Amino acid sequence: MSTSDLANLQWRKSSRSSGQGGQCVEVATHTTMIAVRDSKDPNGPRLAFSAAEWHGFTQRVKADHLHVRG
């Protein structure tokens, strides 16, 4: 997937974002992957994961296996 393909995705802010201007993540879906970026830097780096990788990551976060603090 090219960088221009990532730019043309429909991005949405995480439901966990507070709306207070703090740490916000935006997510976009494509037929073959899930993309993630920092909402404060929409033209900055973007990460892309397969659906299986993203599912595994979110399951580990939900189970607190990554020790993510909110």
Biopython code that builds the backbone (N, CA, C, O; Angstrom):
import numpy as np
from Bio.PDB.StructureBuilder import StructureBuilder

atoms = [
    (1, "MET", "N", (0.855, -1.179, 0.000)),
    (1, "MET", "CA", (0.000, 0.000, 0.000)),
    (1, "MET", "C", (0.893, 1.231, 0.000)),
    (1, "MET", "O", (1.856, 1.300, 0.764)),
    (2, "SER", "N", (0.582, 2.201, -0.849)),
    (2, "SER", "CA", (1.400, 3.401, -0.962)),
    (2, "SER", "C", (0.977, 4.463, 0.049)),
    (2, "SER", "O", (-0.103, 4.390, 0.636)),
    (3, "THR", "N", (1.851, 5.450, 0.238)),
    (3, "THR", "CA", (1.562, 6.559, 1.144)),
    (3, "THR", "C", (0.334, 7.327, 0.685)),
    (3, "THR", "O", (-0.460, 7.766, 1.518)),
    (4, "SER", "N", (0.157, 7.499, -0.624)),
    (4, "SER", "CA", (-1.021, 8.222, -1.115)),
    (4, "SER", "C", (-2.301, 7.452, -0.809)),
    (4, "SER", "O", (-3.341, 8.066, -0.569)),
    (5, "ASP", "N", (-2.248, 6.120, -0.814)),
    (5, "ASP", "CA", (-3.418, 5.327, -0.450)),
    (5, "ASP", "C", (-3.815, 5.594, 0.999)),
    (5, "ASP", "O", (-5.004, 5.686, 1.304)),
    (6, "LEU", "N", (-2.837, 5.719, 1.895)),
    (6, "LEU", "CA", (-3.118, 6.013, 3.299)),
    (6, "LEU", "C", (-3.713, 7.403, 3.470)),
    (6, "LEU", "O", (-4.554, 7.605, 4.346)),
    (7, "ALA", "N", (-3.300, 8.355, 2.664)),
    (7, "ALA", "CA", (-3.795, 9.722, 2.767)),
    (7, "ALA", "C", (-5.258, 9.819, 2.349)),
    (7, "ALA", "O", (-5.979, 10.696, 2.825)),
    (8, "ASN", "N", (-5.698, 8.941, 1.476)),
    (8, "ASN", "CA", (-7.060, 9.007, 0.940)),
    (8, "ASN", "C", (-8.084, 8.200, 1.745)),
    (8, "ASN", "O", (-9.242, 8.086, 1.343)),
    (9, "LEU", "N", (-7.660, 7.647, 2.871)),
    (9, "LEU", "CA", (-8.582, 6.877, 3.699)),
    (9, "LEU", "C", (-9.522, 7.778, 4.479)),
    (9, "LEU", "O", (-9.241, 8.961, 4.671)),
    (10, "GLN", "N", (-10.620, 7.229, 4.921)),
    (10, "GLN", "CA", (-11.580, 7.939, 5.777)),
    (10, "GLN", "C", (-11.151, 7.708, 7.226)),
    (10, "GLN", "O", (-11.368, 6.627, 7.774)),
    (11, "TRP", "N", (-10.548, 8.712, 7.841)),
    (11, "TRP", "CA", (-10.015, 8.598, 9.200)),
    (11, "TRP", "C", (-11.090, 8.938, 10.219)),
    (11, "TRP", "O", (-11.916, 9.822, 9.989)),
    (12, "ARG", "N", (-11.078, 8.223, 11.365)),
    (12, "ARG", "CA", (-11.992, 8.542, 12.467)),
    (12, "ARG", "C", (-11.202, 8.528, 13.765)),
    (12, "ARG", "O", (-10.264, 7.750, 13.938)),
    (13, "LYS", "N", (-11.602, 9.399, 14.664)),
    (13, "LYS", "CA", (-10.924, 9.495, 15.948)),
    (13, "LYS", "C", (-11.348, 8.344, 16.851)),
    (13, "LYS", "O", (-12.500, 7.911, 16.827)),
    (14, "SER", "N", (-10.429, 7.867, 17.624)),
    (14, "SER", "CA", (-10.715, 6.777, 18.551)),
    (14, "SER", "C", (-11.851, 7.147, 19.492)),
    (14, "SER", "O", (-11.963, 8.296, 19.920)),
    (15, "SER", "N", (-12.687, 6.175, 19.809)),
    (15, "SER", "CA", (-13.777, 6.417, 20.757)),
    (15, "SER", "C", (-13.238, 6.676, 22.158)),
    (15, "SER", "O", (-13.973, 7.171, 23.013)),
    (16, "ARG", "N", (-11.981, 6.354, 22.410)),
    (16, "ARG", "CA", (-11.351, 6.584, 23.708)),
    (16, "ARG", "C", (-10.744, 7.981, 23.813)),
    (16, "ARG", "O", (-10.286, 8.365, 24.890)),
    (17, "SER", "N", (-10.728, 8.746, 22.729)),
    (17, "SER", "CA", (-10.175, 10.103, 22.761)),
    (17, "SER", "C", (-11.071, 10.999, 23.587)),
    (17, "SER", "O", (-12.296, 10.938, 23.485)),
    (18, "SER", "N", (-10.457, 11.825, 24.400)),
    (18, "SER", "CA", (-11.230, 12.644, 25.329)),
    (18, "SER", "C", (-11.806, 13.899, 24.694)),
    (18, "SER", "O", (-12.759, 14.473, 25.221)),
    (19, "GLY", "N", (-11.248, 14.333, 23.579)),
    (19, "GLY", "CA", (-11.707, 15.575, 22.975)),
    (19, "GLY", "C", (-11.131, 16.807, 23.657)),
    (19, "GLY", "O", (-11.513, 17.934, 23.344)),
    (20, "GLN", "N", (-10.220, 16.590, 24.582)),
    (20, "GLN", "CA", (-9.602, 17.684, 25.332)),
    (20, "GLN", "C", (-8.283, 18.128, 24.703)),
    (20, "GLN", "O", (-7.568, 18.933, 25.299)),
    (21, "GLY", "N", (-7.945, 17.630, 23.529)),
    (21, "GLY", "CA", (-6.714, 18.022, 22.857)),
    (21, "GLY", "C", (-5.505, 17.244, 23.328)),
    (21, "GLY", "O", (-4.374, 17.631, 23.035)),
    (22, "GLY", "N", (-5.712, 16.174, 24.038)),
    (22, "GLY", "CA", (-4.607, 15.361, 24.533)),
    (22, "GLY", "C", (-4.171, 14.319, 23.523)),
    (22, "GLY", "O", (-4.160, 14.568, 22.318)),
    (23, "GLN", "N", (-3.818, 13.173, 24.018)),
    (23, "GLN", "CA", (-3.353, 12.088, 23.165)),
    (23, "GLN", "C", (-4.527, 11.485, 22.415)),
    (23, "GLN", "O", (-5.422, 10.894, 23.020)),
    (24, "CYS", "N", (-4.524, 11.633, 21.101)),
    (24, "CYS", "CA", (-5.624, 11.122, 20.283)),
    (24, "CYS", "C", (-5.064, 10.263, 19.154)),
    (24, "CYS", "O", (-4.030, 10.574, 18.562)),
    (25, "VAL", "N", (-5.761, 9.197, 18.879)),
    (25, "VAL", "CA", (-5.401, 8.283, 17.806)),
    (25, "VAL", "C", (-6.534, 8.269, 16.803)),
    (25, "VAL", "O", (-7.706, 8.253, 17.179)),
    (26, "GLU", "N", (-6.187, 8.275, 15.533)),
    (26, "GLU", "CA", (-7.179, 8.126, 14.480)),
    (26, "GLU", "C", (-6.928, 6.806, 13.766)),
    (26, "GLU", "O", (-5.786, 6.383, 13.590)),
    (27, "VAL", "N", (-8.018, 6.166, 13.358)),
    (27, "VAL", "CA", (-7.961, 4.856, 12.724)),
    (27, "VAL", "C", (-8.722, 4.921, 11.401)),
    (27, "VAL", "O", (-9.733, 5.613, 11.283)),
    (28, "ALA", "N", (-8.222, 4.195, 10.422)),
    (28, "ALA", "CA", (-8.916, 4.084, 9.135)),
    (28, "ALA", "C", (-8.838, 2.635, 8.680)),
    (28, "ALA", "O", (-7.850, 1.944, 8.929)),
    (29, "THR", "N", (-9.881, 2.192, 8.017)),
    (29, "THR", "CA", (-9.879, 0.811, 7.512)),
    (29, "THR", "C", (-9.794, 0.811, 5.994)),
    (29, "THR", "O", (-10.285, 1.720, 5.324)),
    (30, "HIS", "N", (-9.173, -0.209, 5.481)),
    (30, "HIS", "CA", (-9.031, -0.436, 4.054)),
    (30, "HIS", "C", (-9.370, -1.909, 3.838)),
    (30, "HIS", "O", (-9.453, -2.657, 4.812)),
    (31, "THR", "N", (-9.558, -2.328, 2.655)),
    (31, "THR", "CA", (-9.955, -3.709, 2.407)),
    (31, "THR", "C", (-8.937, -4.722, 2.927)),
    (31, "THR", "O", (-9.304, -5.845, 3.273)),
    (32, "THR", "N", (-7.670, -4.337, 2.986)),
    (32, "THR", "CA", (-6.634, -5.286, 3.394)),
    (32, "THR", "C", (-5.911, -4.914, 4.676)),
    (32, "THR", "O", (-5.053, -5.674, 5.127)),
    (33, "MET", "N", (-6.225, -3.769, 5.283)),
    (33, "MET", "CA", (-5.478, -3.371, 6.468)),
    (33, "MET", "C", (-6.201, -2.333, 7.305)),
    (33, "MET", "O", (-7.221, -1.772, 6.906)),
    (34, "ILE", "N", (-5.627, -2.093, 8.499)),
    (34, "ILE", "CA", (-6.076, -1.058, 9.422)),
    (34, "ILE", "C", (-4.919, -0.072, 9.548)),
    (34, "ILE", "O", (-3.780, -0.486, 9.762)),
    (35, "ALA", "N", (-5.190, 1.209, 9.420)),
    (35, "ALA", "CA", (-4.153, 2.235, 9.531)),
    (35, "ALA", "C", (-4.396, 3.077, 10.781)),
    (35, "ALA", "O", (-5.537, 3.290, 11.191)),
    (36, "VAL", "N", (-3.296, 3.553, 11.382)),
    (36, "VAL", "CA", (-3.354, 4.340, 12.610)),
    (36, "VAL", "C", (-2.441, 5.555, 12.455)),
    (36, "VAL", "O", (-1.356, 5.462, 11.880)),
    (37, "ARG", "N", (-2.899, 6.701, 12.980)),
    (37, "ARG", "CA", (-2.065, 7.907, 12.971)),
    (37, "ARG", "C", (-2.374, 8.754, 14.193)),
    (37, "ARG", "O", (-3.379, 8.536, 14.869)),
    (38, "ASP", "N", (-1.514, 9.714, 14.473)),
    (38, "ASP", "CA", (-1.681, 10.663, 15.567)),
    (38, "ASP", "C", (-2.547, 11.815, 15.053)),
    (38, "ASP", "O", (-2.200, 12.448, 14.055)),
    (39, "SER", "N", (-3.663, 12.091, 15.719)),
    (39, "SER", "CA", (-4.576, 13.137, 15.242)),
    (39, "SER", "C", (-3.953, 14.529, 15.291)),
    (39, "SER", "O", (-4.375, 15.424, 14.559)),
    (40, "LYS", "N", (-2.948, 14.715, 16.152)),
    (40, "LYS", "CA", (-2.298, 16.027, 16.241)),
    (40, "LYS", "C", (-1.323, 16.245, 15.088)),
    (40, "LYS", "O", (-0.883, 17.371, 14.857)),
    (41, "ASP", "N", (-0.983, 15.184, 14.367)),
    (41, "ASP", "CA", (-0.037, 15.261, 13.252)),
    (41, "ASP", "C", (-0.557, 14.409, 12.096)),
    (41, "ASP", "O", (0.042, 13.388, 11.761)),
    (42, "PRO", "N", (-1.677, 14.826, 11.478)),
    (42, "PRO", "CA", (-2.317, 13.993, 10.447)),
    (42, "PRO", "C", (-1.443, 13.751, 9.213)),
    (42, "PRO", "O", (-1.681, 12.796, 8.474)),
    (43, "ASN", "N", (-0.451, 14.585, 8.982)),
    (43, "ASN", "CA", (0.445, 14.384, 7.842)),
    (43, "ASN", "C", (1.721, 13.657, 8.247)),
    (43, "ASN", "O", (2.605, 13.435, 7.419)),
    (44, "GLY", "N", (1.814, 13.292, 9.505)),
    (44, "GLY", "CA", (2.990, 12.605, 10.016)),
    (44, "GLY", "C", (2.951, 11.117, 9.731)),
    (44, "GLY", "O", (2.212, 10.657, 8.861)),
    (45, "PRO", "N", (3.749, 10.374, 10.468)),
    (45, "PRO", "CA", (3.834, 8.926, 10.245)),
    (45, "PRO", "C", (2.501, 8.214, 10.444)),
    (45, "PRO", "O", (1.673, 8.612, 11.264)),
    (46, "ARG", "N", (2.324, 7.164, 9.679)),
    (46, "ARG", "CA", (1.140, 6.314, 9.791)),
    (46, "ARG", "C", (1.603, 4.870, 9.870)),
    (46, "ARG", "O", (2.582, 4.486, 9.230)),
    (47, "LEU", "N", (0.908, 4.089, 10.643)),
    (47, "LEU", "CA", (1.209, 2.670, 10.751)),
    (47, "LEU", "C", (0.086, 1.878, 10.106)),
    (47, "LEU", "O", (-1.080, 2.264, 10.197)),
    (48, "ALA", "N", (0.427, 0.780, 9.458)),
    (48, "ALA", "CA", (-0.584, -0.068, 8.826)),
    (48, "ALA", "C", (-0.410, -1.498, 9.319)),
    (48, "ALA", "O", (0.709, -2.005, 9.397)),
    (49, "PHE", "N", (-1.520, -2.140, 9.647)),
    (49, "PHE", "CA", (-1.535, -3.499, 10.170)),
    (49, "PHE", "C", (-2.535, -4.333, 9.397)),
    (49, "PHE", "O", (-3.527, -3.817, 8.883)),
    (50, "SER", "N", (-2.266, -5.629, 9.318)),
    (50, "SER", "CA", (-3.285, -6.516, 8.753)),
    (50, "SER", "C", (-4.428, -6.587, 9.764)),
    (50, "SER", "O", (-4.255, -6.234, 10.930)),
    (51, "ALA", "N", (-5.582, -7.039, 9.318)),
    (51, "ALA", "CA", (-6.722, -7.155, 10.228)),
    (51, "ALA", "C", (-6.400, -8.109, 11.379)),
    (51, "ALA", "O", (-6.803, -7.857, 12.515)),
    (52, "ALA", "N", (-5.684, -9.198, 11.106)),
    (52, "ALA", "CA", (-5.319, -10.154, 12.148)),
    (52, "ALA", "C", (-4.360, -9.535, 13.158)),
    (52, "ALA", "O", (-4.505, -9.757, 14.360)),
    (53, "GLU", "N", (-3.385, -8.765, 12.690)),
    (53, "GLU", "CA", (-2.449, -8.095, 13.598)),
    (53, "GLU", "C", (-3.177, -7.088, 14.487)),
    (53, "GLU", "O", (-2.928, -7.018, 15.690)),
    (54, "TRP", "N", (-4.074, -6.314, 13.888)),
    (54, "TRP", "CA", (-4.820, -5.310, 14.652)),
    (54, "TRP", "C", (-5.717, -5.978, 15.697)),
    (54, "TRP", "O", (-5.793, -5.520, 16.837)),
    (55, "HIS", "N", (-6.385, -7.046, 15.311)),
    (55, "HIS", "CA", (-7.243, -7.770, 16.248)),
    (55, "HIS", "C", (-6.419, -8.311, 17.421)),
    (55, "HIS", "O", (-6.834, -8.198, 18.574)),
    (56, "GLY", "N", (-5.276, -8.888, 17.133)),
    (56, "GLY", "CA", (-4.413, -9.398, 18.192)),
    (56, "GLY", "C", (-3.949, -8.300, 19.132)),
    (56, "GLY", "O", (-3.927, -8.486, 20.349)),
    (57, "PHE", "N", (-3.580, -7.157, 18.571)),
    (57, "PHE", "CA", (-3.145, -6.020, 19.386)),
    (57, "PHE", "C", (-4.275, -5.528, 20.290)),
    (57, "PHE", "O", (-4.078, -5.354, 21.493)),
    (58, "THR", "N", (-5.454, -5.304, 19.715)),
    (58, "THR", "CA", (-6.555, -4.777, 20.526)),
    (58, "THR", "C", (-6.986, -5.770, 21.596)),
    (58, "THR", "O", (-7.374, -5.366, 22.692)),
    (59, "GLN", "N", (-6.924, -7.069, 21.292)),
    (59, "GLN", "CA", (-7.275, -8.073, 22.300)),
    (59, "GLN", "C", (-6.282, -8.053, 23.465)),
    (59, "GLN", "O", (-6.676, -8.207, 24.621)),
    (60, "ARG", "N", (-5.002, -7.865, 23.161)),
    (60, "ARG", "CA", (-3.984, -7.798, 24.222)),
    (60, "ARG", "C", (-4.155, -6.543, 25.062)),
    (60, "ARG", "O", (-3.970, -6.589, 26.278)),
    (61, "VAL", "N", (-4.505, -5.421, 24.440)),
    (61, "VAL", "CA", (-4.753, -4.192, 25.199)),
    (61, "VAL", "C", (-5.950, -4.386, 26.117)),
    (61, "VAL", "O", (-5.882, -4.057, 27.302)),
    (62, "LYS", "N", (-7.038, -4.915, 25.588)),
    (62, "LYS", "CA", (-8.255, -5.126, 26.386)),
    (62, "LYS", "C", (-7.997, -6.066, 27.558)),
    (62, "LYS", "O", (-8.598, -5.908, 28.620)),
    (63, "ALA", "N", (-7.118, -7.034, 27.378)),
    (63, "ALA", "CA", (-6.807, -7.994, 28.440)),
    (63, "ALA", "C", (-5.717, -7.462, 29.380)),
    (63, "ALA", "O", (-5.305, -8.155, 30.310)),
    (64, "ASP", "N", (-5.253, -6.227, 29.133)),
    (64, "ASP", "CA", (-4.212, -5.568, 29.923)),
    (64, "ASP", "C", (-2.892, -6.330, 29.886)),
    (64, "ASP", "O", (-2.118, -6.273, 30.842)),
    (65, "HIS", "N", (-2.632, -7.033, 28.809)),
    (65, "HIS", "CA", (-1.361, -7.742, 28.654)),
    (65, "HIS", "C", (-0.228, -6.802, 28.280)),
    (65, "HIS", "O", (0.940, -7.170, 28.402)),
    (66, "LEU", "N", (-0.547, -5.610, 27.832)),
    (66, "LEU", "CA", (0.490, -4.650, 27.446)),
    (66, "LEU", "C", (0.696, -3.596, 28.530)),
    (66, "LEU", "O", (1.556, -2.726, 28.392)),
    (67, "HIS", "N", (-0.066, -3.665, 29.577)),
    (67, "HIS", "CA", (0.037, -2.744, 30.692)),
    (67, "HIS", "C", (-0.095, -1.282, 30.256)),
    (67, "HIS", "O", (0.682, -0.422, 30.670)),
    (68, "VAL", "N", (-1.094, -1.022, 29.412)),
    (68, "VAL", "CA", (-1.375, 0.319, 28.916)),
    (68, "VAL", "C", (-2.120, 1.072, 30.009)),
    (68, "VAL", "O", (-3.076, 0.554, 30.586)),
    (69, "ARG", "N", (-1.687, 2.277, 30.289)),
    (69, "ARG", "CA", (-2.328, 3.097, 31.316)),
    (69, "ARG", "C", (-3.112, 4.216, 30.657)),
    (69, "ARG", "O", (-2.615, 4.859, 29.732)),
    (70, "GLY", "N", (-4.313, 4.453, 31.115)),
    (70, "GLY", "CA", (-5.179, 5.483, 30.522)),
    (70, "GLY", "C", (-5.187, 6.757, 31.255)),
    (70, "GLY", "O", (-5.875, 7.696, 30.854)),
]
sb = StructureBuilder()
sb.init_structure("model")
sb.init_model(0)
sb.init_chain("A")
sb.init_seg("    ")
for serial, (resi, resn, name, xyz) in enumerate(atoms, 1):
    if name == "N":
        sb.init_residue(resn, " ", resi, " ")
    sb.init_atom(name, np.array(xyz, "f"), 0.0, 1.0, " ", f" {name:<3s}", serial, name[0])
structure = sb.get_structure()
